[in-house]
């Protein structure tokens, strides 16, 4: 488990991170979301030791990671970085060897990964001859080629087509099943929703929400209900403790402001005729994000 | 974290084997450079230049010269007899019908000159635009001797007496110190050392700076620093490029020596200090390169894009160019040369030249090397700090001051 505890970092007189704490348990996929400039990249760079924190600690499996431990991390920086003139496989072998993998193993893993990412027939080509999307795939392979024990991926899905996203997601799932913790940032909230086991939302250098997505929605979403009845539901405006968010003839989206309001709405609805549906509505991730980022 | 079945299980958190990462980095530098067509081409080009410079003078001037000369029946006798003192020159005579035919041969380039009867009993040596100077002198001498002989005969001196008078040997040169090294030759060779050092340090220094700034510009550096200590990265870069530079230098020096050995063995034999000086030069090169290469790396790290490199590299370029031009003024032995042969930035270019001239004691180049090593230690420390501080600052190119202060 990677644990960041009360990390603070200032750039000049701007506080980029203000007491950020988060955990990436082994075998879990942790989605990291936040607006541009919220501090995601800074957090990730500190986790990897590329950047130093002003205060706070980083531990991996209970110890402060030194370079030998960090060498077992896989990193995909936000601003992608590979040699434009390097051949695909050569680059992967080079990076893997720097991470302590022997040449033969590096060659085998690099080939395997590139094949899975659909680049098996281009091993000897220069990176710059690939399309941006394909370069992105190579970058993914670069983070994985040394078979890391922890993955820190900054925007790994940006620029990938749906097929590549699926291939990538499958590879990441495989890694988590093998016990690897994954921290990944993304602006594609539906994708985060689909993939992550846990969610950390960063806003202006602070963690404003963290936990399993489902749990977060339940606890943070307020209490919204949808109601569907035959006939016009206009009467619902008069029920005490109810705010109507949307109303379209027989279907309404309500926010219940007082305890017990749900039962009053339901009773009134049943009294007036058949009720087709009455259920709590969990906010979407982007609604949740909007709310906590305010 | 119990692992489900998987294709490639993670190994437990055993710390990765600490291996020689600087060597992996150096290997990549070497392989990249060797795949670079520009580098290969420039190496071949330099090799051709060195071989040509050492071969051609020998081929052009060495050996026996042979000239073809057209004569008519009237003049054949005048130039038929070789004279004492003609060395290494052969003259082939081609007798033609008349002056017109001879001139035609000269114009066609079939013969080097023609000897023809001129007005009033004079004799002309005819060339197209010029007569090769060695041949002109030789023909003039032969004609003169033949005319003198004819003069003696006309004056009644018998042939044998005349021949005896003419056979008196001409004056010869006697040198007091024939083995002394020709100052022009040493100056030229010394210059060659300077130019080689200057060229290779500039080319490979710039290559190091480019390689550093490219890693910054493409952000590869962000990946590298998560696994390689910055110092190892710096060592790897300098070592990789340094080894290539040394290999190129050794190739050129050996090619030059081999060329001299094959084509101008006399010259080489007359300069017994050449191989020794070449060896010193290589040693000076290694230390001198190490001293400067770190600065090139720092210059690269302070730029953020290739376009900025020109400005951050200028100070380092000056540190190479100014001593190079200064070494021009140190061609002749003297105080200036002696001082420059100890100053660390210029000594790699000047001290081998003094060794070549053969007037230094063993301790002198050793002391000079020691001074370079001491300077290198200081510069490496400075450059390393600049490099480490600047490496992850990708926004803009840094001033010396901010690069120096950042880590403080």
Interface residues (C-beta under 8 A of the other chain):
Chain A: X25 X26 X27 X45 X48 X49 X50 X51 X61 X66 X67 X68 X69 X70 X71 X72 X73 X75 X77 X79 X80 X81 X82 X83 X84 X85 X86 X90 X94 X95 X97 X98 X99 X100 X109 X142 X147 X148 X149 X174 X177 X178 X179 X180
Chain B: X1 X2 X3 X4 X6 X7 X8 X9 X10 X11 X13 X15 X16 X17 X18 X19 X21 X24 X25 X28 X31 X32 X214 X215 X218 X219 X220 X221 X222 X223 X224 X225 X226 X227 X228 X229 X392 X394
